[in-house]
Amino acid sequence: MNKKSALGKGLGALIPEKSQENKDSINTISINLIKPNNEQPRKSFDEEKIGYLAQSIKEHGIIQPLVLKKEGNLYTIVAGERRWRAAKLVGIKKIPAVVMDLDDRSVLEISLIENIQRQDLNCIEEAQAYK
């Protein structure tokens, strides 16, 4: 067992280096640089539910970052369009996001997975959460 310890090598030995491009880490992106995905599987958005989400974001912030793909100087939403719409409603200027380098097929797959796997709590689960 010949493991080298980070002890005695300074703080830099304990902290991993940041990637140069900050890909796959949480970044703060100007909301004006983000655009919806034209190929987004979800075509209709319940404005009332977006309003409720906006109120939640106003009170608690954005808990889960968006997933974005950089395209030129802009970012396309891969996952999180409802959060983006709600954040715009309450005037948030910068939004937490993970920027990923994805091909078109991966963008579609992730968008589908997020929308298909999303399932709202039923009324019993929601009531139990308030206990």
Beta strands, then each sheet from edge to edge (+ up, - down):
strand 1: 26-30
strand 2: 34-35
strand 3: 66-71
strand 4: 74-79
strand 5: 94-99
sheet 1: 1+ 5- 3- 4+ 2+
end
